Amino acid sequence: MRSLKRSLKAYWELLRLEHGIMYGIGVLIGIFLGGGASLEIIVLSFLTALFLEASAFAMNDYLDYEVDVANKRLDRPLVRGDISRKTVLSLSAIFFPLGLITAFLISVEALIFVLVVTALAFLYNAKLKELGLIGNAYVAFTMAAPFIFGGIIAEFSYSVLLLSLIAFLTGLGREIMKGIEDVEGDALRNVRSIARVYGIDTASRASSLFFLLAVFLSFFPPVLVPEYYDLKYAIPVAITDIMLISVAVRLPRNKNQISKYRKETLIAALFGLIGFLAGAF
């Protein structure tokens, strides 16, 4: 029983299914803000986000194995030896076509968007990651992509665009912050992260700035689309803002807690999703 539990935990960590669920929720928010869709489309949209997220994270761990070993990323099951590289590659190959199929069943436009994002993912793994801020911007875009995807499925709106921008800024802050933690391993691929090129202090300040910009933009949705938002939106988003401000203040003073701050900002993003989802009803 313990072995099964450990194995399931390893696969969950490999595929980062908590991210997949959040991406799926992001797609649903984009759909609801765009006017909604049928139950079949909603289910297919959620599965598309989940399948492609799982495939992308598995492939990322497969390609970044040496870097993660150098960074002593024991939170990665591949580094711990809990899962073989062959299995990781197989899982990525299984989930990728599943995501394409579910996207095609939604619409041709959905499939085209998914293919563009996927092409960028391959480009990121091959080269963009080494370009520092450009690579960070791609990963941040993947955090905004679920909302854009939902808007494409339903109807794109200003509220979807604004939410996508908030997600992008939060993701950019998280990726720049991650570069501080990964300085040693990034040297193996000559990744030109802000932390490596301009120093850890500059990276921490840049990360904090993007978190604060995301907080600033969170005040605009109730103004632009007042009928969508009320206390169901305000309370969870206020929690998100407080958590992001807290990390933004602490990060420049204490740069040795990056793993903790990344978990906190992920939880903050979850509260933000709850707020936007509740506000759409």
N, C-alpha and C positions, 0 to 999 in steps of 0.2 A: 504493500500500500504506500509506504514511504517512497519507494522507488518510482511508482507511478506519479505520485504528487510532485516529486522532484523533476521528472521528465516533462510533465505538463507545464510546470513553472518555467523550465528551460525554453520550451517552444513559445510560450507566451512572451518571454523576454526577448527571444530572437525576433519574433514577428511584431513586437511592440503593439499588441492588440489594443492597448488602452488608447494609443494614438489612432488606430484604425476606427475605433468606436467614436472618438472625438471627431475625426474627419467625416464619418458617416453622419453624425449629428450636424456638422457644419453644412453638409449638402442639404439636409432636411431643412435647416434654417433658411438657406438660399431659396429652396423651393417654396416654403411657406411665405417668405417675404415677397416672392414673385407671384403669389396668387394661388399656390397649391398645385396638386397633381393627383392622379388616381393612386389607389393603394398599391397596385402593381408597379407603377413607375417609382413610387416611394421606396418600395422594397428593393427593386433593382438598383436604384441610385445608391442606397445604403451599402448594398453588397459590392457594387463597383468600387466605392471608396475603400471598403475593407479589404477586398482582394488585392487591389493595386498597391495599397499601403503595405500589406504583408509581403508582397513580392519585392517592393522597393527596399524595404528594411532588410530583408534576407539577403538580397544582392549586395547591399551596402556593407553588411557585415562580412560577406564572402570576400569582397574586394579590399576591404580595410583590415583584413586579419592581422597583417604584420604591424600596421600602425597601432591597432588596438592592443596588441601584445606589448609593444614598446610603451604605450601609455598605461599599461597595467590595468586595462579595463576588465576587471573581474566581474563586472555586471553583465558582460557579454558571454553568453553560454558557449560560444565558439572558442573564446579565449580559455574558458575553464575546462574545455574538453567535453562538455556535456552533450554536444551535438557535433557530428562530423561535417567537414566542409562539403563533402559530396551530398549529404542530406540537405544542407542549407541551399546549395545550388539547385537541387531537385525541387525543393519547396518553392523557390522563386520562379522556376520554370512552370510549375503547376498553377500558381495563383495568377500569374500574368495573363495567360489566355482566358482564364475565367473572368477576369476583370474586363477584358475586351469584349467578351461575349455578352455580359450583362449590359455594358455600355451600348453595344450595337442594338440590343433589344429595346433600349430606351429611344434612341434616335440616331440618325447619321451625324447630326451636330454633336451629340454627346460623345460618339466614338471619335470624331475628329479631334475634339478637345482632349480626350484621354490620350490619343496618339501623340499629340503635340507635347503634353506634359511628360509622357513616357520618353519621347525622344530627348527632351531636356534632361531627364533623369540619367539616361545613358551618357549624354554629353558631360553631365556633372561628374559622374563616376570616372569618366575617361580623362577629363581635363579641367572643367570648371572649378572643381574643388581646390585645385592648386592655385587658383587666381584670387584667393582670399575673399575680399568683399563681394566680388561677383558670385562666387560660390555660395557665400552666405545669403546673398539676395535670392538665389535660386531656391535654397531651402526655405527661406521666408515666404517665397511665392507659393511653395507647396502647402503652407499653412493657410494661405488665402484662397488657393485653388478650389477647395470644397465649396465655398460660398459662391464663387464664380460659376462652378459646375452646376450648382443648384439653380442659380439665376438663369443659366442657359437652358436648363430643362424646363423651367417655368417661364418667367419673364424677368429680364434684367432690370434692376431699379437702382435709384440713387442710394437707397438704404443698403442694398447688397454691395454696392461699390464701396461705401463707407466702411462697412463691416470688414470687407476684404482688406482695406487699407489698414485698419486697426490690427487685424491678424498678421498682416505683413510686417508692420513695425515691431510687434511683439516678437515675432519669429526672428527678425533681424537682430534684435537685442539678445535673444537667447543664443543665436549662432555665434555672434561676436564674443559673448561670454564663454561659450564652449571652447572657443579658440584659446582662451587663457589657460584652460585646463589641459588642452591637447598640444601645448607648445612642443614638448619633447617628441611626441610621435609625429607631429606635422612636419618636423624637420626631415623625416625619412622620405617624404614625398615632395619636400620643398614647397609646402603649402604656404603661400604668402598671406597668412592671416594678419589682421591688424595687430594682434599680440606679438607676432614674430617680427613684423616689419617696423612697427612704430612703438612697440613696447606694451607691457601689461597695463601700465597706468592709463595710457591713451585708450586701450581697448575697453577697460572698465568704465571710463567716462563715456565713451561712445555707446556702449551697451546701455548704460543708465539713461542716456539721452533718448534713445529709441523707446525705452519703456515709458518714459515720461510723455513723449509725443503720443504714444498709444493711449495713455490715460487722458490726455487733453482732448483727443478726438472722440473719446467715449461720451463726452457731454453733448455731442452734436445730434445723434440719432433722435432723441426726443424732440428736438427743435425742428428737424427736417420732416419727420414723420410722426407727429404727435399722437395720431390715432392708434399707432402700433404699441406705444410704450406707456407704462405706468409703474407702480411700485414693484410689479413682478419683474420688470426690467431693472429698475433703479437699485434694488437691494443687492442682487447677485453681482451686478456690475460695480457697485460701490465696494464690495468685498474684493473684486478683481483689482480695482484701482488702488486700494489700500495695500494689497499684497505686492503689486508692481512697484509702487512708490517706496515701500519698505526695502525691497531688493535694490532699487535704484540708489537709495541712500546708503545702504550697507556695503554694496559691492566695491566702491572705490576705497573704502576704509579697510575692508577685509576680503582679500582676493583668494583666500585659501579654502573657501566654502562653496566653490562653484557647483559641485554636485548637489549640495543642499539648495542653492538658489535655483538651479534648473528644475528641481522637483517642485519648489514653491511656485515658480512661474508657470509650470504645467498645471498645477492645481488652480492657479489664478485664471488660466485660460479656460479651464473647465467651468468655473463659476461664470465667466463671461459668456460661454456658450449657453449655459442655463438661462442667463438673463436675456440673451437675444432670442432664444427659443420661446421662453415664456412671453416675451414682449410681442412676439409675432401673432399671438392669439388674442 
